[in-house]
Amino acid sequence: MIKSIKIRLAGHAARMGQKRGICRVLVGKPEGKRPRCRWEGNIKMDLTEVGCGGMDWIKMAQDRERWSALVNVVMNFRVS
């Protein structure tokens, strides 16, 4: 459930555009000491778990229907 919420929010933030603060935080590279894992890295890792790794997820998020279908896949995905 948490992954689907995270994926849904990531799509919303990606559609906002690069000038909005949340999108810059999502895909930006922090200055100074590098954190272990950025939010974008977590999104990519979650998408890889459901078999959608390697795609340009920010570009895909622009199409709301495709992104909604992806969120539904993530919601129904069970890790054994």
C-alpha positions as CSV (number, residue, x, y, z in Angstrom):
1,M,0.0,0.0,0.0
2,I,2.8,2.4,0.9
3,K,4.5,1.8,-2.4
4,S,1.4,2.6,-4.4
5,I,1.0,5.9,-2.5
6,K,4.6,6.8,-3.1
7,I,4.3,5.9,-6.8
8,R,1.1,7.9,-7.1
9,L,2.7,11.0,-5.4
10,A,5.7,10.7,-7.6
11,G,3.5,10.8,-10.8
12,H,1.7,13.9,-9.4
13,A,5.0,15.6,-8.7
14,A,6.5,14.7,-12.1
15,R,3.5,16.3,-13.8
16,M,4.0,19.6,-12.0
17,G,7.1,20.5,-14.0
18,Q,10.7,21.3,-13.2
19,K,10.0,24.8,-12.0
20,R,7.9,23.7,-9.0
21,G,9.8,23.0,-5.8
22,I,8.5,19.4,-5.2
23,C,9.7,18.3,-8.6
24,R,13.1,19.8,-8.0
25,V,13.4,17.9,-4.7
26,L,12.2,14.7,-6.3
27,V,14.7,14.6,-9.2
28,G,17.3,17.1,-8.1
29,K,20.8,16.3,-7.0
30,P,21.5,17.5,-3.5
31,E,24.6,19.6,-2.9
32,G,27.0,18.8,-0.1
33,K,27.0,15.5,1.6
34,R,25.3,12.9,-0.5
35,P,22.4,11.0,1.1
36,R,22.4,7.2,0.9
37,C,19.4,7.1,-1.4
38,R,17.3,9.8,-3.0
39,W,13.6,9.6,-3.4
40,E,13.9,9.1,-7.1
41,G,16.1,6.1,-6.5
42,N,13.4,4.6,-4.3
43,I,10.8,5.1,-7.0
44,K,13.1,3.4,-9.6
45,M,13.6,0.5,-7.2
46,D,9.9,0.1,-6.6
47,L,9.2,0.1,-10.3
48,T,11.9,-2.5,-10.9
49,E,10.2,-4.8,-8.3
50,V,7.0,-4.8,-10.4
51,G,8.8,-5.3,-13.7
52,C,8.7,-1.8,-15.0
53,G,12.4,-0.9,-14.4
54,G,14.5,0.9,-17.0
55,M,11.7,3.1,-18.3
56,D,11.6,6.9,-18.2
57,W,9.1,7.1,-15.4
58,I,8.9,10.9,-15.4
59,K,7.9,10.8,-19.1
60,M,5.4,8.0,-18.4
61,A,3.8,10.0,-15.6
62,Q,2.8,12.7,-18.0
63,D,0.2,10.2,-19.4
64,R,-2.3,10.0,-16.6
65,E,-4.1,6.9,-17.9
66,R,-0.8,4.9,-18.2
67,W,0.4,6.1,-14.8
68,S,-2.9,5.2,-13.2
69,A,-2.7,1.7,-14.7
70,L,0.9,1.4,-13.3
71,V,-0.3,2.5,-9.8
72,N,-3.0,-0.2,-10.0
73,V,-0.4,-2.8,-10.9
74,V,1.7,-1.7,-7.9
75,M,-1.3,-1.8,-5.6
76,N,-2.1,-5.4,-6.6
77,F,1.6,-6.6,-6.6
78,R,2.4,-9.1,-3.8
79,V,5.9,-9.9,-2.8
80,S,6.3,-13.6,-1.9
